[in-house]
């Protein structure tokens, strides 16, 4: 029997999350398929920095915990190192086609070996469940248009890089 490990990564803060937190009803219902907010994009970039740093550390002398702090125990350090190594060696990356999920995958997994080899495969079965009140769960594109929308909206954020750097990463 083959054992496979599945890592689930939640999307960064979206425009919907920001509107909900601020009780901005107009912001919640003025569109569908809300993209990442500026903070959400920064969360994706920070996640990438952290997993890459942790993966490099597991290859070196030791594992570091959150924000560079040592893990609480040797057992915790060993578990964390194993998870990080498995994450870095993941063979495939799948994403919901919703903009915020794809943007998070593009930002946080740039440079991951699975993305370099196979791209990010969009799975509509990975979408959030649609509900009557949540316009954020309503998609507005399919196929290649999902990637184009995600890249276009990333380009509008101040990320200090060209969003087209992520162009080859998606396999709709």
C-alpha positions as CSV (number, residue, x, y, z in Angstrom):
1,X,0.0,0.0,0.0
2,X,1.3,3.4,-0.9
3,X,0.9,6.2,1.6
4,X,0.5,9.8,0.3
5,X,0.6,12.9,2.4
6,X,-1.8,15.7,1.6
7,X,-0.9,19.3,2.6
8,X,-3.8,21.8,2.6
9,X,-2.9,25.5,2.5
10,X,-5.6,28.0,3.2
11,X,-5.7,31.1,1.0
12,X,-4.4,34.4,2.3
13,X,-6.6,37.3,3.3
14,X,-9.0,38.1,0.5
15,X,-10.9,41.3,-0.3
16,X,-14.0,39.5,1.0
17,X,-12.3,38.7,4.3
18,X,-11.2,42.3,4.6
19,X,-14.7,43.6,3.9
20,X,-16.3,41.2,6.4
21,X,-13.8,42.3,9.1
22,X,-14.7,45.9,8.4
23,X,-18.4,45.3,8.1
24,X,-18.2,46.7,4.6
25,X,-21.4,45.2,3.1
26,X,-20.8,47.0,-0.2
27,X,-17.3,45.5,-0.4
28,X,-18.7,42.1,0.2
29,X,-21.4,42.2,-2.4
30,X,-19.9,44.4,-5.1
31,X,-18.2,41.6,-6.9
32,X,-17.6,37.8,-7.0
33,X,-14.6,35.6,-6.7
34,X,-12.7,38.1,-4.5
35,X,-8.9,38.3,-5.0
36,X,-6.3,38.5,-2.3
37,X,-5.9,41.8,-0.5
38,X,-2.5,43.4,-0.2
39,X,-2.0,41.7,3.1
40,X,-3.1,38.4,1.7
41,X,-0.5,38.6,-1.0
42,X,2.1,39.4,1.6
43,X,1.0,36.4,3.6
44,X,1.6,34.2,0.6
45,X,5.1,35.6,0.1
46,X,5.9,35.2,3.8
47,X,4.7,31.6,3.7
48,X,7.0,30.9,0.7
49,X,9.9,32.5,2.6
50,X,9.2,30.4,5.7
51,X,8.8,27.0,4.1
52,X,11.9,27.6,1.9
53,X,14.0,28.7,4.9
54,X,12.7,25.7,6.9
55,X,13.5,23.3,4.1
56,X,17.0,24.7,3.8
57,X,17.5,24.4,7.6
58,X,16.4,20.8,7.6
59,X,19.1,20.0,5.1
60,X,21.7,21.8,7.3
61,X,22.3,21.5,11.0
62,X,18.9,21.8,12.5
63,X,15.3,22.8,12.2
64,X,14.0,26.1,13.3
65,X,10.5,26.8,14.5
66,X,8.2,29.8,14.0
67,X,10.0,33.0,13.3
68,X,13.4,31.3,13.7
69,X,12.8,30.2,17.3
70,X,14.0,26.6,18.2
71,X,11.2,24.1,18.5
72,X,9.9,23.3,21.9
73,X,11.4,19.8,22.1
74,X,13.6,17.4,20.1
75,X,10.5,15.3,19.2
76,X,8.7,18.4,18.0
77,X,11.8,19.4,16.0
78,X,12.0,16.0,14.4
79,X,8.3,16.0,13.5
80,X,8.5,19.5,12.1
81,X,11.6,18.6,10.0
82,X,9.8,15.6,8.6
83,X,6.8,17.7,7.6
84,X,8.9,20.4,6.0
85,X,10.9,17.8,4.0
86,X,7.7,16.1,2.8
87,X,6.2,19.4,1.9
88,X,9.3,20.4,-0.1
89,X,9.3,17.0,-1.9
90,X,5.5,17.1,-2.7
91,X,5.0,15.7,-6.2
92,X,1.9,17.7,-7.3
93,X,0.1,21.0,-6.6
94,X,-3.6,21.4,-7.0
95,X,-5.6,24.6,-6.4
96,X,-9.1,25.7,-6.4
97,X,-9.8,27.9,-9.5
98,X,-11.1,30.7,-7.3
99,X,-8.8,33.7,-7.7
100,X,-7.7,34.0,-4.1
101,X,-6.7,30.3,-3.8
102,X,-4.8,30.4,-7.1
103,X,-3.1,33.6,-6.2
104,X,-2.0,32.2,-2.9
105,X,-0.6,29.1,-4.6
106,X,1.2,31.2,-7.2
107,X,2.8,33.4,-4.5
108,X,3.6,30.8,-1.9
109,X,4.8,27.9,-4.1
110,X,6.9,29.8,-6.6
111,X,10.1,27.8,-6.9
112,X,8.6,24.6,-5.5
113,X,9.9,21.5,-7.4
114,X,6.3,20.2,-8.1
115,X,5.3,23.6,-9.6
116,X,8.4,23.7,-11.7
117,X,7.8,20.2,-13.0
118,X,4.0,20.1,-13.4
119,X,2.6,23.5,-12.8
120,X,-0.4,24.1,-10.6
121,X,-3.4,22.0,-11.7
122,X,-6.8,23.7,-11.1
123,X,-9.5,21.5,-9.6
124,X,-13.0,22.8,-9.5
125,X,-13.7,20.1,-6.9
126,X,-11.3,22.0,-4.6
127,X,-13.5,25.1,-4.6
128,X,-15.2,26.3,-1.5
129,X,-18.8,25.2,-1.2
130,X,-21.2,27.8,-2.7
131,X,-23.7,29.3,-0.4
132,X,-26.5,31.8,-0.8
133,X,-24.9,34.7,1.1
134,X,-21.3,34.3,-0.1
135,X,-20.6,36.0,-3.3
136,X,-16.9,35.2,-2.7
137,X,-17.7,31.5,-3.5
138,X,-19.1,32.4,-7.0
139,X,-16.5,32.0,-9.7
140,X,-16.4,34.2,-12.8
141,X,-13.9,32.3,-15.1
142,X,-13.0,28.9,-16.3
143,X,-9.8,27.3,-17.7
144,X,-7.0,29.7,-18.8
145,X,-9.2,32.7,-17.9
146,X,-8.7,31.8,-14.2
147,X,-5.0,32.2,-14.5
148,X,-5.2,35.4,-16.5
149,X,-7.5,37.0,-13.9
150,X,-5.3,35.9,-11.0
151,X,-2.2,37.3,-12.7
152,X,-3.9,40.5,-13.8
153,X,-5.1,41.2,-10.2
154,X,-1.7,40.2,-8.7
155,X,-0.1,42.8,-11.1
156,X,-2.3,45.5,-9.4
157,X,-0.8,44.8,-6.0
158,X,2.5,46.3,-4.9
159,X,4.6,43.1,-4.7
160,X,7.9,44.4,-6.0
161,X,8.0,41.9,-8.9
162,X,6.3,41.3,-12.2
163,X,3.2,39.1,-11.8
164,X,4.0,37.5,-15.2
165,X,6.9,35.7,-13.4
166,X,4.1,33.3,-12.3
167,X,2.7,32.8,-15.8
168,X,4.1,29.3,-16.6
169,X,2.9,27.9,-13.2
170,X,-0.7,27.1,-14.0
171,X,-2.0,24.1,-15.9
172,X,-5.8,24.6,-16.1
